[in-house]
């Protein structure tokens, strides 16, 4: 297994996403971003954030999520997903994650991923 000591702590990434009907819950009068989709956005930004730090032939997979879905984002809203690498423990990585719409926090928390060979 490779040595991952060169991964830089504190690196961040963000992405913009427009909430579409297919990303929303179907049982509310006003369609809003679903919690599973919010978590998927958080995982995705962390995956992209770390991939450039890894040796060739390695990827990460998520294995733990601790988040709170604090506010609704309606269909058509543009949300920003942000992640920051907080900790590297061997192959295990800890990220801070957040989804916002403007100044409003839609959800936040932590996400853990582990590095695995992709071969």
DSSP file (Angstrom, degrees, kcal/mol; ACC not computed):
  #  RESIDUE AA STRUCTURE BP1 BP2  ACC     N-H-->O    O-->H-N    N-H-->O    O-->H-N    TCO  KAPPA ALPHA  PHI   PSI    X-CA   Y-CA   Z-CA
    1    1 A X              0   0    0      0, 0.0   115,-0.0     0, 0.0     0, 0.0   0.000 360.0 360.0 360.0 140.3    0.0    0.0    0.0
    2    2 A X        -     0   0    0      1,-0.1     2,-0.5     2,-0.0     0, 0.0  -0.167 360.0-107.0 -68.7 164.0    1.3    3.5   -0.8
    3    3 A X        -     0   0    0      1,-0.1     3,-0.3    88,-0.0    -1,-0.1  -0.830  27.0-171.2 -93.5 129.1    2.2    6.1    1.7
    4    4 A X    >   +     0   0    0     -2,-0.5     3,-1.4     1,-0.2    -1,-0.1   0.087  50.5 114.3-110.3  22.4   -0.3    8.9    1.8
    5    5 A X  T 3   +     0   0    0      1,-0.3    -1,-0.2    84,-0.0    83,-0.0   0.699  67.4  66.7 -67.7 -19.1    1.7   11.3    4.1
    6    6 A X  T 3  S+     0   0    0     -3,-0.3    -1,-0.3    47,-0.1     2,-0.2   0.495  70.2 116.3 -82.9  -2.3    2.0   13.9    1.3
    7    7 A X    <   -     0   0    0     -3,-1.4     2,-0.5     1,-0.1    81,-0.1  -0.505  69.5-124.4 -67.6 131.2   -1.8   14.6    1.2
    8    8 A X    >   -     0   0    0     -2,-0.2     3,-0.9     1,-0.0    77,-0.2  -0.664  16.7-138.6 -85.7 122.6   -2.3   18.3    2.2
    9    9 A X  T 3  S+     0   0    0     -2,-0.5    77,-0.2     1,-0.2     3,-0.1  -0.441  84.2  31.4 -70.9 150.8   -4.6   19.0    5.2
   10   10 A X  T 3  S+     0   0    0     75,-2.8    -1,-0.2     1,-0.3    76,-0.1   0.366  78.1 145.8  85.9  -5.4   -6.9   21.9    4.9
   11   11 A X    <   -     0   0    0     -3,-0.9    74,-2.3    74,-0.1     2,-0.3  -0.365  29.8-162.9 -66.0 147.6   -7.4   21.7    1.1
   12   12 A X  E     -A   84   0A   0     72,-0.2     2,-0.3    -3,-0.1    72,-0.2  -0.865  16.0-177.4-130.2 161.3  -10.9   22.7    0.0
   13   13 A X  E     -A   83   0A   0     70,-2.0    70,-2.5    -2,-0.3     2,-0.3  -0.979   3.7-171.7-151.6 156.2  -13.2   22.3   -3.0
   14   14 A X  E     -A   82   0A   0     -2,-0.3     2,-0.3    68,-0.2    68,-0.2  -0.985   2.4-168.4-146.6 157.9  -16.6   23.5   -3.9
   15   15 A X  E     -A   81   0A   0     66,-2.2    66,-3.0    -2,-0.3     2,-0.3  -0.992  18.5-129.8-145.0 151.3  -19.1   23.0   -6.7
   16   16 A X  E     -A   80   0A   0     -2,-0.3     2,-0.3    64,-0.2    64,-0.2  -0.793  26.0-179.6-101.6 146.2  -22.4   24.6   -7.8
   17   17 A X  E     -A   79   0A   0     62,-2.3    62,-3.2    -2,-0.3     2,-0.6  -0.992  21.7-142.2-148.3 132.8  -25.5   22.6   -8.4
   18   18 A X  E     -A   78   0A   0     -2,-0.3     2,-0.3    60,-0.2    60,-0.2  -0.882  29.4-122.2 -98.7 124.7  -29.0   23.6   -9.5
   19   19 A X        -     0   0    0     58,-2.9    57,-2.9    -2,-0.6     2,-0.3  -0.485  33.6-169.2 -68.4 126.5  -31.7   21.6   -7.8
   20   20 A X    >   -     0   0    0     -2,-0.3     3,-1.9    55,-0.2     4,-0.2  -0.715  37.5-102.7-112.6 163.5  -33.9   19.8  -10.4
   21   21 A X  G >  S+     0   0    0      1,-0.3     3,-1.7    -2,-0.3    11,-0.1   0.865 120.5  59.5 -53.4 -39.6  -37.2   17.9   -9.9
   22   22 A X  G 3  S+     0   0    0      1,-0.3    -1,-0.3    11,-0.0     4,-0.1   0.633 103.1  53.1 -69.2 -11.8  -35.4   14.6  -10.1
   23   23 A X  G <  S+     0   0    0     -3,-1.9    11,-2.5     2,-0.1    -1,-0.3   0.335  98.4  88.4 -99.3   4.6  -33.3   15.6   -7.0
   24   24 A X  B <  S-E   33   0B   0     -3,-1.7     9,-0.2     9,-0.3     2,-0.2  -0.591  83.2-101.0-107.2 163.0  -36.3   16.5   -4.9
   25   25 A X        -     0   0    0      7,-2.3     7,-0.3    -2,-0.2     3,-0.2  -0.501  26.1-148.7 -74.0 152.4  -38.6   14.6   -2.5
   26   26 A X  S    S+     0   0    0     -2,-0.2    -1,-0.1     1,-0.1     5,-0.1   0.468  82.2  65.5-104.3  -4.2  -42.0   13.7   -4.1
   27   27 A X  S    S+     0   0    0      3,-0.1     2,-0.3     0, 0.0    -1,-0.1   0.360  80.9  87.5-107.1   5.3  -44.3   13.9   -1.2
   28   28 A X  S    S-     0   0    0     -3,-0.2     3,-0.1     1,-0.1     4,-0.0  -0.733  78.3-125.0-103.0 155.3  -44.2   17.6   -0.3
   29   29 A X  S    S+     0   0    0     -2,-0.3     2,-0.6     1,-0.2    -1,-0.1   0.892 107.3  41.5 -62.7 -39.0  -46.4   20.3   -1.8
   30   30 A X  S    S-     0   0    0     -3,-0.0    -1,-0.2    44,-0.0     2,-0.1  -0.951  97.6-123.7-109.5 117.5  -43.3   22.3   -2.8
   31   31 A X        +     0   0    0     -2,-0.6    44,-1.6    -7,-0.1     2,-0.3  -0.392  37.8 178.6 -63.5 130.7  -40.5   20.0   -4.2
   32   32 A X  B     -F   74   0C   0     -7,-0.3    -7,-2.3    42,-0.2    42,-0.2  -0.909  38.9 -76.6-131.9 159.1  -37.3   20.4   -2.2
   33   33 A X  B     -E   24   0B   0     40,-2.8    -9,-0.3    -2,-0.3    40,-0.2  -0.291  52.8-125.8 -53.9 128.5  -33.8   18.9   -2.3
   34   34 A X     >  -     0   0    0    -11,-2.5     4,-2.2     1,-0.1     5,-0.1  -0.426  11.3-122.0 -77.8 154.4  -33.9   15.4   -0.8
   35   35 A X  H  > S+     0   0    0      1,-0.2     4,-2.5     2,-0.2     5,-0.2   0.919 112.0  53.8 -63.0 -44.7  -31.5   14.4    2.0
   36   36 A X  H  > S+     0   0    0      1,-0.2     4,-2.1     2,-0.2    -1,-0.2   0.897 110.3  48.0 -58.6 -37.0  -30.0   11.5    0.0
   37   37 A X  H  > S+     0   0    0    -14,-0.2     4,-2.3     2,-0.2    -1,-0.2   0.894 109.2  52.8 -69.9 -38.4  -29.2   13.9   -2.8
   38   38 A X  H  X S+     0   0    0     -4,-2.2     4,-2.0     1,-0.2    -2,-0.2   0.924 110.7  47.9 -59.9 -43.6  -27.7   16.4   -0.4
   39   39 A X  H  X S+     0   0    0     -4,-2.5     4,-2.8     1,-0.2     5,-0.2   0.893 108.8  54.2 -64.4 -39.7  -25.4   13.7    1.0
   40   40 A X  H  X S+     0   0    0     -4,-2.1     4,-2.5    -5,-0.2    -1,-0.2   0.900 107.4  50.4 -60.9 -40.9  -24.5   12.6   -2.6
   41   41 A X  H  X S+     0   0    0     -4,-2.3     4,-2.1     2,-0.2    -1,-0.2   0.918 111.0  49.2 -61.7 -43.1  -23.4   16.2   -3.3
   42   42 A X  H  X S+     0   0    0     -4,-2.0     4,-1.6     1,-0.2    -2,-0.2   0.924 112.7  46.7 -63.1 -45.7  -21.3   16.2   -0.2
   43   43 A X  H  X S+     0   0    0     -4,-2.8     4,-2.5     1,-0.2    -1,-0.2   0.909 110.9  53.8 -62.6 -41.5  -19.7   12.9   -1.0
   44   44 A X  H  X S+     0   0    0     -4,-2.5     4,-2.3     1,-0.2     5,-0.2   0.898 106.5  49.4 -62.6 -42.5  -19.0   14.0   -4.6
   45   45 A X  H  X S+     0   0    0     -4,-2.1     4,-2.1     1,-0.2    -1,-0.2   0.874 112.9  48.3 -67.4 -34.5  -17.2   17.2   -3.7
   46   46 A X  H  X S+     0   0    0     -4,-1.6     4,-2.1     2,-0.2     5,-0.2   0.906 109.8  52.2 -69.6 -41.4  -15.0   15.3   -1.2
   47   47 A X  H  X S+     0   0    0     -4,-2.5     4,-1.6     1,-0.2    -2,-0.2   0.930 114.2  42.6 -58.5 -47.0  -14.2   12.6   -3.9
   48   48 A X  H  X S+     0   0    0     -4,-2.3     4,-0.7     1,-0.2    -1,-0.2   0.879 110.9  57.1 -68.4 -38.3  -13.2   15.3   -6.4
   49   49 A X  H  < S+     0   0    0     -4,-2.1     3,-0.2    -5,-0.2    -2,-0.2   0.904 115.4  34.5 -58.5 -44.8  -11.2   17.2   -3.8
   50   50 A X  H >X S+     0   0    0     -4,-2.1     3,-2.1     1,-0.2     4,-0.6   0.742  96.5  81.6 -88.4 -24.3   -9.0   14.3   -2.8
   51   51 A X  H >< S+     0   0    0     -4,-1.6     3,-1.3     1,-0.3    -1,-0.2   0.863  90.3  53.5 -54.7 -40.8   -8.6   12.5   -6.2
   52   52 A X  T 3< S+     0   0    0     -4,-0.7    -1,-0.3     1,-0.2    -2,-0.1   0.645 105.5  55.8 -69.1 -13.8   -5.8   14.9   -7.4
   53   53 A X  T <4 S+     0   0    0     -3,-2.1    -1,-0.2    -4,-0.1    -2,-0.2   0.547  92.8  91.2 -91.4 -10.0   -3.8   14.2   -4.2
   54   54 A X  S << S-     0   0    0     -3,-1.3     3,-0.1    -4,-0.6     4,-0.1  -0.534  81.6-107.9 -91.5 151.3   -3.8   10.5   -4.6
   55   55 A X    >   -     0   0    0     -2,-0.2     3,-1.1     1,-0.1    -1,-0.1  -0.327  55.4 -79.0 -63.8 157.7   -1.1    8.3   -6.4
   56   56 A X  T 3  S+     0   0    0      1,-0.2    -1,-0.1    61,-0.0     3,-0.1  -0.245 118.1  29.9 -55.0 148.9   -2.2    6.9   -9.8
   57   57 A X  T 3  S+     0   0    0      1,-0.2    61,-3.3    -3,-0.1     2,-0.4   0.666  98.4 106.0  72.6  19.2   -4.4    3.8   -9.5
   58   58 A X  E <   +B  117   0A   0     -3,-1.1     2,-0.3    59,-0.3    -1,-0.2  -0.973  39.0 169.0-125.9 146.7   -6.0    4.8   -6.1
   59   59 A X  E     -B  116   0A   0     57,-2.5    57,-3.0    -2,-0.4     2,-0.3  -0.830  26.4-119.1-137.9 176.1   -9.5    6.2   -5.4
   60   60 A X  E     -B  115   0A   0     -2,-0.3     2,-0.4    55,-0.2    55,-0.2  -0.914  15.9-163.2-121.2 153.2  -11.6    6.8   -2.4
   61   61 A X  E     -B  114   0A   0     53,-2.0    53,-2.5    -2,-0.3     2,-0.2  -0.989  24.5-117.6-130.5 143.3  -14.9    5.4   -1.2
   62   62 A X  E     +B  113   0A   0     -2,-0.4    51,-0.3    51,-0.2     3,-0.1  -0.505  34.6 164.4 -77.5 146.3  -17.2    6.9    1.4
   63   63 A X  E     +     0   0A   0     49,-2.4     2,-0.3     1,-0.3    50,-0.2   0.416  61.1  33.0-139.3  -4.1  -17.9    4.9    4.6
   64   64 A X  E     -B  112   0A   0     48,-1.3    48,-2.8     2,-0.0     2,-0.4  -0.958  52.1-177.1-157.1 138.0  -19.4    7.3    7.1
   65   65 A X  E     +B  111   0A   0     -2,-0.3     2,-0.4    46,-0.2    46,-0.2  -0.994   5.2 177.7-136.9 128.2  -21.6   10.4    7.0
   66   66 A X  E     +B  110   0A   0     44,-2.8    44,-2.7    -2,-0.4     2,-0.3  -0.872  31.0 142.3-128.0  97.1  -22.7   12.6    9.9
   67   67 A X  E     -B  109   0A   0     -2,-0.4     2,-0.4    42,-0.3    42,-0.2  -0.922  41.5-140.9-135.9 159.0  -24.8   15.5    8.6
   68   68 A X  E     -B  108   0A   0     40,-2.5    40,-1.5    -2,-0.3     2,-0.9  -0.986  12.6-144.9-118.6 131.3  -27.8   17.5    9.5
   69   69 A X  E     +B  107   0A   0     -2,-0.4    38,-0.3    38,-0.2    37,-0.1  -0.850  30.1 170.3 -93.2 104.4  -30.3   18.7    6.8
   70   70 A X        +     0   0    0     36,-2.0     2,-0.3    -2,-0.9    37,-0.2   0.692  51.5  13.4 -97.0 -22.8  -31.1   22.1    8.3
   71   71 A X  S    S-     0   0    0     35,-1.8     2,-0.2    33,-0.1    -1,-0.1  -0.976  74.1-101.8-153.5 161.4  -33.1   23.9    5.6
   72   72 A X        -     0   0    0     -2,-0.3     2,-0.5    -3,-0.1   -38,-0.1  -0.605  18.7-161.9 -88.4 146.7  -35.0   23.3    2.4
   73   73 A X        -     0   0    0     -2,-0.2   -40,-2.8   -40,-0.2     3,-0.1  -0.974  21.9-142.0-124.8 115.0  -33.7   24.2   -1.1
   74   74 A X  B >   -F   32   0C   0     -2,-0.5     3,-2.4   -42,-0.2   -55,-0.3  -0.260  33.7 -77.9 -76.3 161.2  -36.5   24.3   -3.6
   75   75 A X  T 3  S+     0   0    0    -44,-1.6   -55,-0.2     1,-0.3    -1,-0.2  -0.357 122.5  30.7 -55.5 132.7  -36.4   23.1   -7.2
   76   76 A X  T 3  S+     0   0    0    -57,-2.9    -1,-0.3     1,-0.4   -56,-0.1   0.144  88.6 130.1  99.0 -17.3  -34.5   25.7   -9.2
   77   77 A X    <   -     0   0    0     -3,-2.4   -58,-2.9   -59,-0.1     2,-0.6  -0.414  55.2-135.4 -68.6 143.2  -32.3   26.8   -6.3
   78   78 A X  E     -A   18   0A   0    -60,-0.2     2,-0.3    -3,-0.1    24,-0.3  -0.907  27.3-171.5-100.0 121.0  -28.6   27.0   -6.9
   79   79 A X  E     -A   17   0A   0    -62,-3.2   -62,-2.3    -2,-0.6     2,-0.5  -0.825  16.8-140.0-113.0 151.4  -26.7   25.5   -4.0
   80   80 A X  E     -AC  16 100A   0     20,-2.9    20,-2.5    -2,-0.3     2,-0.5  -0.942  11.6-157.6-110.0 128.8  -23.0   25.4   -3.3
   81   81 A X  E     -AC  15  99A   0    -66,-3.0   -66,-2.2    -2,-0.5     2,-0.4  -0.918  15.8-175.4-106.3 131.1  -21.4   22.2   -1.9
   82   82 A X  E     -AC  14  98A   0     16,-3.1    16,-2.2    -2,-0.5     2,-0.3  -0.958   7.6-178.5-130.8 142.7  -18.1   22.7    0.0
   83   83 A X  E     -AC  13  97A   0    -70,-2.5   -70,-2.0    -2,-0.4     2,-0.4  -0.993   6.1-169.8-141.1 149.9  -15.7   20.3    1.5
   84   84 A X  E     -AC  12  96A   0     12,-2.2    12,-2.6    -2,-0.3     2,-0.6  -0.997  26.4-123.8-139.7 134.1  -12.4   20.6    3.5
   85   85 A X  E     + C   0  95A   0    -74,-2.3   -75,-2.8    -2,-0.4    10,-0.2  -0.667  33.4 169.6 -78.3 119.0  -10.0   17.9    4.4
   86   86 A X  E     +     0   0A   0      8,-3.0     2,-0.3    -2,-0.6     9,-0.2   0.765  57.7  13.3 -98.7 -32.2   -9.6   17.9    8.2
   87   87 A X  E     - C   0  94A   0      7,-1.6     7,-2.3   -78,-0.0     2,-0.4  -1.000  46.7-161.4-154.3 142.3   -7.6   14.7    8.9
   88   88 A X  E     + C   0  93A   0     -2,-0.3     2,-0.4     5,-0.2     5,-0.2  -0.993  13.1 174.1-124.8 122.3   -5.6   11.9    7.3
   89   89 A X  E >   - C   0  92A   0      3,-3.2     3,-2.1    -2,-0.4     2,-0.5  -0.806  66.4 -67.3-128.4  88.3   -5.1    8.7    9.4
   90   90 A X  T 3  S-     0   0    0     -2,-0.4    -1,-0.0     1,-0.3   -86,-0.0  -0.559 119.6 -13.0  65.3-116.9   -3.3    6.2    7.1
   91   91 A X  T 3  S+     0   0    0     -2,-0.5    24,-2.1    -3,-0.1     2,-0.4   0.527 120.0  95.9 -90.1  -7.8   -5.9    5.4    4.4
   92   92 A X  E <   -CD  89 114A   0     -3,-2.1    -3,-3.2    22,-0.2     2,-0.4  -0.695  55.0-167.4 -95.0 135.5   -8.8    7.1    6.3
   93   93 A X  E     -CD  88 113A   0     20,-3.1    20,-1.8    -2,-0.4     2,-0.4  -0.939   8.7-156.0-123.9 140.5   -9.8   10.7    5.6
   94   94 A X  E     -CD  87 112A   0     -7,-2.3    -8,-3.0    -2,-0.4    -7,-1.6  -0.973  15.3-173.3-118.4 130.2  -12.1   13.0    7.5
   95   95 A X  E     -CD  85 111A   0     16,-2.8    16,-2.0    -2,-0.4     2,-0.4  -0.917  22.7-137.9-121.5 146.1  -13.8   15.9    5.7
   96   96 A X  E     -CD  84 110A   0    -12,-2.6   -12,-2.2    -2,-0.3     2,-0.3  -0.869  32.9-168.0 -91.9 136.6  -16.0   18.9    6.9
   97   97 A X  E     +CD  83 109A   0     12,-2.5    12,-2.0    -2,-0.4     2,-0.3  -0.940  14.1 173.0-131.6 151.7  -18.9   19.3    4.5
   98   98 A X  E     -CD  82 108A   0    -16,-2.2   -16,-3.1    -2,-0.3     2,-0.4  -0.977  16.8-160.2-156.3 141.9  -21.5   22.0    3.9
   99   99 A X  E     +CD  81 107A   0      8,-2.9     7,-2.7    -2,-0.3     8,-1.8  -0.996  24.7 175.9-121.0 129.3  -24.3   22.8    1.4
  100  100 A X  E     -CD  80 105A   0    -20,-2.5   -20,-2.9    -2,-0.4     2,-0.4  -0.911  30.7-153.3-130.9 157.0  -25.5   26.4    1.2
  101  101 A X  E >  S- D   0 104A   0      3,-2.6     3,-1.9    -2,-0.3     2,-0.3  -0.925  79.4 -50.0-125.3 104.5  -27.9   28.5   -0.8
  102  102 A X  T 3  S-     0   0    0     -2,-0.4   -22,-0.1   -24,-0.3     0, 0.0  -0.547 123.7 -21.7  63.8-127.7  -26.5   32.0   -0.5
  103  103 A X  T 3  S+     0   0    0     -2,-0.3     2,-0.4    -3,-0.1    -1,-0.3   0.503 117.5 102.2 -88.7  -5.2  -25.8   32.7    3.2
  104  104 A X  E <   - D   0 101A   0     -3,-1.9    -3,-2.6     1,-0.0     2,-0.6  -0.665  69.5-135.8 -86.3 129.0  -28.3   29.9    4.3
  105  105 A X  E     - D   0 100A   0     -2,-0.4    -5,-0.3    -5,-0.2     3,-0.1  -0.744  21.2-179.7 -83.8 119.1  -26.9   26.6    5.4
  106  106 A X  E     -     0   0A   0     -7,-2.7   -36,-2.0    -2,-0.6   -35,-1.8   0.852  69.3 -19.2 -83.3 -40.5  -28.9   23.8    3.9
  107  107 A X  E     +BD  69  99A   0     -8,-1.8    -8,-2.9   -38,-0.3    -1,-0.4  -0.976  62.7 175.5-163.6 154.1  -26.9   21.1    5.5
  108  108 A X  E     +BD  68  98A   0    -40,-1.5   -40,-2.5    -2,-0.3     2,-0.3  -0.978  22.2 101.6-156.0 167.7  -23.5   20.5    7.2
  109  109 A X  E     -BD  67  97A   0    -12,-2.0   -12,-2.5    -2,-0.3     2,-0.3  -0.991  60.0 -52.6 157.1-146.9  -21.5   17.9    9.0
  110  110 A X  E     -BD  66  96A   0    -44,-2.7   -44,-2.8    -2,-0.3     2,-0.3  -0.911  32.9-165.5-131.1 157.9  -18.6   15.4    8.4
  111  111 A X  E     -BD  65  95A   0    -16,-2.0   -16,-2.8    -2,-0.3     2,-0.4  -0.998   7.6-152.6-143.1 138.3  -17.9   12.7    6.0
  112  112 A X  E     +BD  64  94A   0    -48,-2.8   -49,-2.4    -2,-0.3   -48,-1.3  -0.926  14.2 177.5-116.0 140.2  -15.2    9.9    6.0
  113  113 A X  E     -BD  62  93A   0    -20,-1.8   -20,-3.1    -2,-0.4     2,-0.4  -0.921  15.4-145.0-132.0 158.8  -13.7    8.2    3.0
  114  114 A X  E     -BD  61  92A   0    -53,-2.5   -53,-2.0    -2,-0.3     2,-0.4  -0.965  18.7-120.7-126.5 148.0  -11.0    5.6    2.7
  115  115 A X  E     +B   60   0A   0    -24,-2.1     2,-0.3    -2,-0.4   -55,-0.2  -0.704  35.8 174.1 -88.3 131.7   -8.3    5.2    0.1
  116  116 A X  E     -B   59   0A   0    -57,-3.0   -57,-2.5    -2,-0.4     2,-0.2  -0.954  36.9 -99.3-134.0 154.4   -8.4    1.9   -1.9
  117  117 A X  E     -B   58   0A   0     -2,-0.3   -59,-0.3   -59,-0.2     2,-0.2  -0.502  24.9-148.9 -69.0 142.9   -6.4    0.6   -4.9
  118  118 A X              0   0    0    -61,-3.3   -60,-0.1     1,-0.2    -1,-0.1  -0.409 360.0 360.0-108.7  54.0   -8.4    0.9   -8.2
  119  119 A X              0   0    0     -2,-0.2    -1,-0.2   -62,-0.1   -61,-0.1   0.343 360.0 360.0-141.5 360.0   -6.9   -2.1   -9.9
